[in-house]
């Protein structure tokens, strides 16, 4: 039943772009609250509860566009969240969400379904999260 509801949601999001944007923000906000706020803080300032426990200061997500000439650095943010390409370049304190989402897809949806659709599920979650982070930008 869960699989069917996910497929229906995906079909609706593809069919109705305005609804897709609203849903991405909601899904992205939930994703952020569940996985990012603990370090980056509720408003993206880098002042989450775990921030003090880390060796590296947690960056503010509110100034990504400002620090990139007024343009949101989509590719860099995507790569930082996914983390699978950057992981080979040394250790990092931020979780590799691409691997975490992949493992979760297989655990929640079964090996066949998870392997078959994991890449799409990973991309969808990261894109929704990026859409939400973009709304946090200082003007």
N, CA and C atoms as an extended XYZ file, in Angstrom:
417
Properties=species:S:1:pos:R:3:atomname:S:1:resname:S:1:resid:I:1 pbc="F F F"
N         0.830       -1.199        0.000 N   UNK     1
C         0.000        0.000        0.000 CA  UNK     1
C         0.872        1.259        0.000 C   UNK     1
N         1.970        1.221        0.786 N   UNK     2
C         2.856        2.372        0.834 CA  UNK     2
C         3.457        2.657       -0.540 C   UNK     2
N         3.833        1.575       -1.232 N   UNK     3
C         4.430        1.728       -2.559 CA  UNK     3
C         3.465        2.409       -3.507 C   UNK     3
N         2.222        1.992       -3.466 N   UNK     4
C         1.207        2.574       -4.341 CA  UNK     4
C         1.027        4.048       -4.033 C   UNK     4
N         0.993        4.410       -2.765 N   UNK     5
C         0.821        5.825       -2.413 CA  UNK     5
C         2.015        6.650       -2.872 C   UNK     5
N         3.227        6.086       -2.807 N   UNK     6
C         4.422        6.795       -3.292 CA  UNK     6
C         4.348        6.987       -4.807 C   UNK     6
N         3.904        5.963       -5.521 N   UNK     7
C         3.793        6.069       -6.975 CA  UNK     7
C         2.725        7.080       -7.374 C   UNK     7
N         1.613        7.101       -6.653 N   UNK     8
C         0.552        8.071       -6.935 CA  UNK     8
C         1.051        9.484       -6.662 C   UNK     8
N         1.748        9.665       -5.544 N   UNK     9
C         2.300       10.984       -5.222 CA  UNK     9
C         3.267       11.429       -6.306 C   UNK     9
N         4.133       10.542       -6.762 N   UNK    10
C         5.091       10.883       -7.818 CA  UNK    10
C         4.358       11.291       -9.092 C   UNK    10
N         3.309       10.572       -9.463 N   UNK    11
C         2.543       10.892      -10.661 CA  UNK    11
C         1.877       12.263      -10.543 C   UNK    11
N         1.324       12.552       -9.377 N   UNK    12
C         0.680       13.852       -9.147 CA  UNK    12
C         1.714       14.972       -9.212 C   UNK    12
N         2.881       14.754       -8.614 N   UNK    13
C         3.921       15.784       -8.607 CA  UNK    13
C         4.420       16.084      -10.012 C   UNK    13
N         4.497       15.069      -10.838 N   UNK    14
C         4.927       15.271      -12.219 CA  UNK    14
C         3.836       15.986      -13.005 C   UNK    14
N         2.590       15.678      -12.732 N   UNK    15
C         1.470       16.227      -13.489 CA  UNK    15
C         1.142       17.674      -13.121 C   UNK    15
N         1.390       18.061      -11.915 N   UNK    16
C         0.993       19.386      -11.447 CA  UNK    16
C         2.214       20.124      -10.885 C   UNK    16
N         2.927       20.888      -11.730 N   UNK    17
C         4.167       21.530      -11.284 CA  UNK    17
C         4.011       22.439      -10.062 C   UNK    17
N         2.943       23.207       -9.980 N   UNK    18
C         2.754       24.078       -8.818 CA  UNK    18
C         2.608       23.284       -7.533 C   UNK    18
N         1.856       22.213       -7.614 N   UNK    19
C         1.686       21.327       -6.469 CA  UNK    19
C         3.012       20.669       -6.125 C   UNK    19
N         3.785       20.328       -7.150 N   UNK    20
C         5.090       19.695       -6.931 CA  UNK    20
C         5.995       20.621       -6.133 C   UNK    20
N         5.993       21.899       -6.477 N   UNK    21
C         6.849       22.840       -5.758 CA  UNK    21
C         6.419       22.957       -4.304 C   UNK    21
N         5.130       23.034       -4.049 N   UNK    22
C         4.630       23.115       -2.679 CA  UNK    22
C         4.952       21.836       -1.917 C   UNK    22
N         4.761       20.701       -2.561 N   UNK    23
C         5.044       19.425       -1.901 CA  UNK    23
C         6.522       19.288       -1.615 C   UNK    23
N         7.375       19.734       -2.549 N   UNK    24
C         8.821       19.668       -2.326 CA  UNK    24
C         9.205       20.477       -1.098 C   UNK    24
N         8.609       21.653       -0.960 N   UNK    25
C         8.940       22.487        0.197 CA  UNK    25
C         8.539       21.775        1.482 C   UNK    25
N         7.341       21.190        1.501 N   UNK    26
C         6.883       20.482        2.690 CA  UNK    26
C         7.755       19.256        2.975 C   UNK    26
N         8.026       18.474        1.935 N   UNK    27
C         8.874       17.294        2.109 CA  UNK    27
C        10.282       17.731        2.494 C   UNK    27
N        10.772       18.774        1.841 N   UNK    28
C        12.097       19.288        2.153 CA  UNK    28
C        12.194       19.800        3.581 C   UNK    28
N        11.146       20.475        4.050 N   UNK    29
C        11.128       20.969        5.429 CA  UNK    29
C        11.136       19.810        6.415 C   UNK    29
N        10.378       18.772        6.120 N   UNK    30
C        10.371       17.594        6.987 CA  UNK    30
C        11.738       16.919        6.988 C   UNK    30
N        12.324       16.807        5.822 N   UNK    31
C        13.655       16.203        5.686 CA  UNK    31
C        14.679       17.020        6.490 C   UNK    31
N        14.603       18.338        6.348 N   UNK    32
C        15.517       19.226        7.065 CA  UNK    32
C        15.342       19.072        8.578 C   UNK    32
N        14.110       19.125        9.033 N   UNK    33
C        13.847       19.003       10.469 CA  UNK    33
C        14.342       17.669       11.021 C   UNK    33
N        14.163       16.601       10.243 N   UNK    34
C        14.535       15.264       10.709 CA  UNK    34
C        16.042       15.014       10.685 C   UNK    34
N        16.742       15.602        9.707 N   UNK    35
C        18.134       15.219        9.516 CA  UNK    35
C        19.162       16.341        9.594 C   UNK    35
N        18.754       17.573        9.433 N   UNK    36
C        19.724       18.663        9.304 CA  UNK    36
C        19.713       19.649       10.477 C   UNK    36
N        18.532       19.897       11.017 N   UNK    37
C        18.385       20.931       12.041 CA  UNK    37
C        19.225       20.658       13.282 C   UNK    37
N        19.484       19.403       13.577 N   UNK    38
C        20.251       19.072       14.781 CA  UNK    38
C        21.651       19.696       14.733 C   UNK    38
N        22.201       19.876       13.549 N   UNK    39
C        23.509       20.521       13.420 CA  UNK    39
C        23.383       21.947       12.884 C   UNK    39
N        22.586       22.119       11.824 N   UNK    40
C        22.494       23.428       11.167 CA  UNK    40
C        21.522       24.374       11.851 C   UNK    40
N        20.729       23.889       12.794 N   UNK    41
C        19.780       24.735       13.501 CA  UNK    41
C        18.462       24.866       12.776 C   UNK    41
N        17.443       25.241       13.498 N   UNK    42
C        16.091       25.332       12.945 CA  UNK    42
C        15.995       26.320       11.792 C   UNK    42
N        16.786       27.382       11.827 N   UNK    43
C        16.729       28.400       10.771 CA  UNK    43
C        17.927       28.352        9.836 C   UNK    43
N        18.784       27.355        9.992 N   UNK    44
C        19.928       27.204        9.095 CA  UNK    44
C        21.153       28.011        9.461 C   UNK    44
N        21.183       28.566       10.648 N   UNK    45
C        22.302       29.423       11.068 CA  UNK    45
C        23.565       28.646       11.449 C   UNK    45
N        23.467       27.329       11.595 N   UNK    46
C        24.629       26.546       12.016 CA  UNK    46
C        24.723       26.424       13.525 C   UNK    46
N        23.606       26.653       14.194 N   UNK    47
C        23.596       26.698       15.657 CA  UNK    47
C        22.735       25.587       16.271 C   UNK    47
N        22.717       24.416       15.618 N   UNK    48
C        21.936       23.300       16.132 CA  UNK    48
C        22.537       22.725       17.401 C   UNK    48
N        21.792       21.874       18.069 N   UNK    49
C        22.206       21.302       19.353 CA  UNK    49
C        23.520       20.525       19.263 C   UNK    49
N        23.791       19.858       18.139 N   UNK    50
C        25.031       19.082       18.004 CA  UNK    50
C        26.202       19.911       17.497 C   UNK    50
N        25.972       21.132       17.050 N   UNK    51
C        27.025       21.954       16.442 CA  UNK    51
C        28.237       22.110       17.357 C   UNK    51
N        28.004       22.258       18.637 N   UNK    52
C        29.098       22.466       19.588 CA  UNK    52
C        29.948       21.214       19.779 C   UNK    52
N        29.406       20.061       19.430 N   UNK    53
C        30.113       18.802       19.623 CA  UNK    53
C        31.044       18.453       18.463 C   UNK    53
N        30.957       19.200       17.383 N   UNK    54
C        31.743       18.889       16.191 CA  UNK    54
C        33.062       19.650       16.169 C   UNK    54
N        34.051       19.065       15.529 N   UNK    55
C        35.368       19.704       15.408 CA  UNK    55
C        35.331       20.879       14.441 C   UNK    55
N        34.604       20.704       13.362 N   UNK    56
C        34.514       21.726       12.323 CA  UNK    56
C        33.271       22.577       12.563 C   UNK    56
N        33.387       23.898       12.512 N   UNK    57
C        32.199       24.736       12.677 CA  UNK    57
C        31.147       24.411       11.610 C   UNK    57
N        29.904       24.358       12.020 N   UNK    58
C        28.805       24.072       11.096 CA  UNK    58
C        28.479       25.364       10.342 C   UNK    58
N        28.518       25.320        9.017 N   UNK    59
C        28.267       26.552        8.258 CA  UNK    59
C        26.806       26.971        8.287 C   UNK    59
N        26.600       28.260        8.159 N   UNK    60
C        25.249       28.786        8.002 CA  UNK    60
C        24.776       28.460        6.596 C   UNK    60
N        23.571       27.928        6.500 N   UNK    61
C        22.991       27.636        5.193 CA  UNK    61
C        22.253       28.850        4.635 C   UNK    61
N        22.150       29.885        5.434 N   UNK    62
C        21.380       31.068        5.040 CA  UNK    62
C        22.136       31.974        4.076 C   UNK    62
N        23.437       31.803        3.971 N   UNK    63
C        24.250       32.704        3.148 CA  UNK    63
C        24.877       32.009        1.938 C   UNK    63
N        24.356       30.867        1.565 N   UNK    64
C        24.920       30.137        0.426 CA  UNK    64
C        24.846       30.968       -0.853 C   UNK    64
N        23.688       31.560       -1.124 N   UNK    65
C        23.543       32.395       -2.325 CA  UNK    65
C        24.389       33.649       -2.215 C   UNK    65
N        24.347       34.290       -1.078 N   UNK    66
C        25.110       35.522       -0.862 CA  UNK    66
C        26.599       35.289       -1.087 C   UNK    66
N        27.097       34.171       -0.591 N   UNK    67
C        28.524       33.859       -0.738 CA  UNK    67
C        28.882       33.344       -2.130 C   UNK    67
N        27.894       33.202       -2.981 N   UNK    68
C        28.118       32.715       -4.349 CA  UNK    68
C        27.609       33.744       -5.365 C   UNK    68
N        27.831       35.013       -5.075 N   UNK    69
C        27.465       36.075       -6.006 CA  UNK    69
C        25.979       36.220       -6.243 C   UNK    69
N        25.168       35.847       -5.261 N   UNK    70
C        23.717       35.984       -5.379 CA  UNK    70
C        23.029       34.825       -6.081 C   UNK    70
N        23.783       33.790       -6.423 N   UNK    71
C        23.221       32.630       -7.115 CA  UNK    71
C        23.309       31.418       -6.191 C   UNK    71
N        22.197       30.727       -6.020 N   UNK    72
C        22.191       29.546       -5.166 CA  UNK    72
C        23.080       28.476       -5.802 C   UNK    72
N        24.070       27.960       -5.066 N   UNK    73
C        25.026       26.987       -5.618 CA  UNK    73
C        24.473       25.565       -5.625 C   UNK    73
N        23.512       25.335       -6.494 N   UNK    74
C        22.766       24.078       -6.520 CA  UNK    74
C        23.680       22.851       -6.571 C   UNK    74
N        24.582       22.816       -7.531 N   UNK    75
C        25.415       21.622       -7.716 CA  UNK    75
C        26.266       21.336       -6.486 C   UNK    75
N        26.864       22.361       -5.928 N   UNK    76
C        27.715       22.194       -4.740 CA  UNK    76
C        26.894       21.704       -3.544 C   UNK    76
N        25.690       22.237       -3.374 N   UNK    77
C        24.819       21.822       -2.274 CA  UNK    77
C        24.377       20.379       -2.486 C   UNK    77
N        24.005       20.041       -3.723 N   UNK    78
C        23.595       18.665       -4.023 CA  UNK    78
C        24.727       17.695       -3.672 C   UNK    78
N        25.938       18.002       -4.124 N   UNK    79
C        27.080       17.121       -3.868 CA  UNK    79
C        27.398       17.025       -2.380 C   UNK    79
N        27.257       18.112       -1.654 N   UNK    80
C        27.538       18.092       -0.214 CA  UNK    80
C        26.535       17.227        0.529 C   UNK    80
N        25.264       17.306        0.135 N   UNK    81
C        24.233       16.503        0.795 CA  UNK    81
C        24.388       15.039        0.416 C   UNK    81
N        24.474       14.752       -0.879 N   UNK    82
C        24.610       13.363       -1.340 CA  UNK    82
C        25.882       12.757       -0.753 C   UNK    82
N        27.000       13.435       -0.911 N   UNK    83
C        28.250       13.058       -0.255 CA  UNK    83
C        29.000       11.878       -0.815 C   UNK    83
N        28.403       11.124       -1.707 N   UNK    84
C        29.074        9.914       -2.188 CA  UNK    84
C        30.261       10.220       -3.078 C   UNK    84
N        30.233       11.295       -3.827 N   UNK    85
C        31.380       11.664       -4.661 CA  UNK    85
C        32.470       12.326       -3.837 C   UNK    85
N        32.082       13.097       -2.834 N   UNK    86
C        33.046       13.831       -2.027 CA  UNK    86
C        33.705       12.967       -0.965 C   UNK    86
N        33.098       11.856       -0.606 N   UNK    87
C        33.590       11.023        0.488 CA  UNK    87
C        34.983       10.479        0.231 C   UNK    87
N        35.344       10.287       -1.014 N   UNK    88
C        36.652        9.725       -1.334 CA  UNK    88
C        37.782       10.712       -1.063 C   UNK    88
N        37.468       11.951       -0.800 N   UNK    89
C        38.485       12.981       -0.616 CA  UNK    89
C        38.804       13.245        0.848 C   UNK    89
N        38.585       12.279        1.702 N   UNK    90
C        38.917       12.453        3.112 CA  UNK    90
C        37.692       12.370        3.996 C   UNK    90
N        37.917       12.481        5.285 N   UNK    91
C        36.817       12.358        6.232 CA  UNK    91
C        35.989       13.632        6.265 C   UNK    91
N        34.792       13.497        6.769 N   UNK    92
C        33.900       14.641        6.927 CA  UNK    92
C        32.967       14.341        8.078 C   UNK    92
N        32.520       15.379        8.748 N   UNK    93
C        31.626       15.173        9.876 CA  UNK    93
C        30.173       15.088        9.443 C   UNK    93
N        29.845       15.693        8.299 N   UNK    94
C        28.472       15.625        7.807 CA  UNK    94
C        28.206       14.220        7.276 C   UNK    94
N        27.069       13.644        7.639 N   UNK    95
C        26.737       12.310        7.128 CA  UNK    95
C        26.677       12.287        5.602 C   UNK    95
N        26.942       11.143        5.039 N   UNK    96
C        26.820       10.936        3.595 CA  UNK    96
C        25.378       10.498        3.356 C   UNK    96
N        24.518       11.475        3.105 N   UNK    97
C        23.085       11.214        3.029 CA  UNK    97
C        22.721       10.331        1.847 C   UNK    97
N        23.488       10.366        0.763 N   UNK    98
C        23.212        9.483       -0.363 CA  UNK    98
C        23.261        8.027        0.057 C   UNK    98
N        24.274        7.648        0.825 N   UNK    99
C        24.379        6.279        1.328 CA  UNK    99
C        23.270        5.970        2.335 C   UNK    99
N        22.991        6.925        3.205 N   UNK   100
C        21.947        6.713        4.223 CA  UNK   100
C        20.580        6.534        3.568 C   UNK   100
N        20.259        7.375        2.580 N   UNK   101
C        18.981        7.266        1.884 CA  UNK   101
C        18.898        5.961        1.099 C   UNK   101
N        20.015        5.535        0.516 N   UNK   102
C        20.060        4.284       -0.235 CA  UNK   102
C        19.753        3.105        0.689 C   UNK   102
N        20.428        3.052        1.819 N   UNK   103
C        20.202        1.962        2.778 CA  UNK   103
C        18.770        1.981        3.286 C   UNK   103
N        18.243        3.160        3.529 N   UNK   104
C        16.866        3.285        4.017 CA  UNK   104
C        15.848        2.826        2.975 C   UNK   104
N        16.122        3.121        1.698 N   UNK   105
C        15.208        2.697        0.632 CA  UNK   105
C        15.116        1.179        0.590 C   UNK   105
N        16.243        0.512        0.703 N   UNK   106
C        16.246       -0.948        0.662 CA  UNK   106
C        15.581       -1.517        1.915 C   UNK   106
N        15.860       -0.924        3.079 N   UNK   107
C        15.266       -1.392        4.328 CA  UNK   107
C        13.747       -1.213        4.319 C   UNK   107
N        13.278       -0.052        3.884 N   UNK   108
C        11.847        0.242        3.916 CA  UNK   108
C        11.069       -0.445        2.805 C   UNK   108
N        11.677       -0.563        1.625 N   UNK   109
C        10.926       -1.001        0.459 CA  UNK   109
C        11.342       -2.372       -0.061 C   UNK   109
N        12.282       -3.014        0.586 N   UNK   110
C        12.730       -4.332        0.148 CA  UNK   110
C        13.862       -4.234       -0.851 C   UNK   110
N        14.623       -5.287       -0.926 N   UNK   111
C        15.821       -5.290       -1.756 CA  UNK   111
C        15.503       -4.991       -3.224 C   UNK   111
N        14.536       -5.687       -3.812 N   UNK   112
C        14.241       -5.483       -5.229 CA  UNK   112
C        13.747       -4.064       -5.485 C   UNK   112
N        12.749       -3.645       -4.745 N   UNK   113
C        12.172       -2.313       -4.943 CA  UNK   113
C        13.200       -1.240       -4.632 C   UNK   113
N        13.935       -1.422       -3.535 N   UNK   114
C        14.942       -0.440       -3.154 CA  UNK   114
C        16.035       -0.294       -4.197 C   UNK   114
N        16.534       -1.421       -4.699 N   UNK   115
C        17.583       -1.362       -5.715 CA  UNK   115
C        17.063       -0.766       -7.019 C   UNK   115
N        15.831       -1.101       -7.362 N   UNK   116
C        15.249       -0.637       -8.610 CA  UNK   116
C        14.976        0.868       -8.594 C   UNK   116
N        14.507        1.380       -7.490 N   UNK   117
C        14.083        2.785       -7.414 CA  UNK   117
C        14.925        3.653       -6.486 C   UNK   117
N        15.967        3.095       -5.895 N   UNK   118
C        16.730        3.847       -4.902 CA  UNK   118
C        17.289        5.147       -5.460 C   UNK   118
N        17.851        5.139       -6.664 N   UNK   119
C        18.430        6.367       -7.215 CA  UNK   119
C        17.392        7.477       -7.340 C   UNK   119
N        16.195        7.120       -7.794 N   UNK   120
C        15.134        8.118       -7.910 CA  UNK   120
C        14.681        8.629       -6.552 C   UNK   120
N        14.568        7.736       -5.582 N   UNK   121
C        14.172        8.134       -4.232 CA  UNK   121
C        15.226        9.036       -3.603 C   UNK   121
N        16.491        8.698       -3.799 N   UNK   122
C        17.585        9.511       -3.255 CA  UNK   122
C        17.538       10.910       -3.872 C   UNK   122
N        17.452       10.977       -5.192 N   UNK   123
C        17.404       12.277       -5.870 CA  UNK   123
C        16.207       13.094       -5.419 C   UNK   123
N        15.040       12.453       -5.301 N   UNK   124
C        13.831       13.176       -4.896 CA  UNK   124
C        13.989       13.780       -3.504 C   UNK   124
N        14.543       13.020       -2.581 N   UNK   125
C        14.713       13.529       -1.217 CA  UNK   125
C        15.717       14.675       -1.181 C   UNK   125
N        16.814       14.531       -1.916 N   UNK   126
C        17.831       15.586       -1.939 CA  UNK   126
C        17.288       16.834       -2.616 C   UNK   126
N        16.576       16.684       -3.720 N   UNK   127
C        16.009       17.842       -4.417 CA  UNK   127
C        14.985       18.572       -3.549 C   UNK   127
N        14.153       17.828       -2.837 N   UNK   128
C        13.187       18.460       -1.935 CA  UNK   128
C        13.912       19.221       -0.831 C   UNK   128
N        14.965       18.632       -0.305 N   UNK   129
C        15.754       19.284        0.739 CA  UNK   129
C        16.412       20.559        0.208 C   UNK   129
N        16.963       20.498       -0.985 N   UNK   130
C        17.587       21.681       -1.588 CA  UNK   130
C        16.556       22.774       -1.819 C   UNK   130
N        15.360       22.393       -2.287 N   UNK   131
C        14.305       23.386       -2.492 CA  UNK   131
C        13.993       24.098       -1.178 C   UNK   131
N        13.971       23.358       -0.090 N   UNK   132
C        13.709       23.978        1.215 CA  UNK   132
C        14.887       24.865        1.650 C   UNK   132
N        16.100       24.375        1.521 N   UNK   133
C        17.279       25.167        1.902 CA  UNK   133
C        17.322       26.477        1.119 C   UNK   133
N        16.906       26.426       -0.123 N   UNK   134
C        16.865       27.639       -0.937 CA  UNK   134
C        15.930       28.680       -0.325 C   UNK   134
N        14.861       28.233        0.339 N   UNK   135
C        13.924       29.189        0.965 CA  UNK   135
C        14.523       29.837        2.213 C   UNK   135
N        15.583       29.268        2.746 N   UNK   136
C        16.215       29.819        3.949 CA  UNK   136
C        17.183       30.963        3.650 C   UNK   136
N        17.469       31.194        2.386 N   UNK   137
C        18.487       32.176        2.014 CA  UNK   137
C        18.123       33.585        2.463 C   UNK   137
N        19.120       34.281        3.027 N   UNK   138
C        18.965       35.689        3.380 CA  UNK   138
C        18.896       36.491        2.098 C   UNK   138
N        18.083       37.494        2.111 N   UNK   139
C        17.937       38.342        0.912 CA  UNK   139
C        18.868       39.514        0.948 C   UNK   139
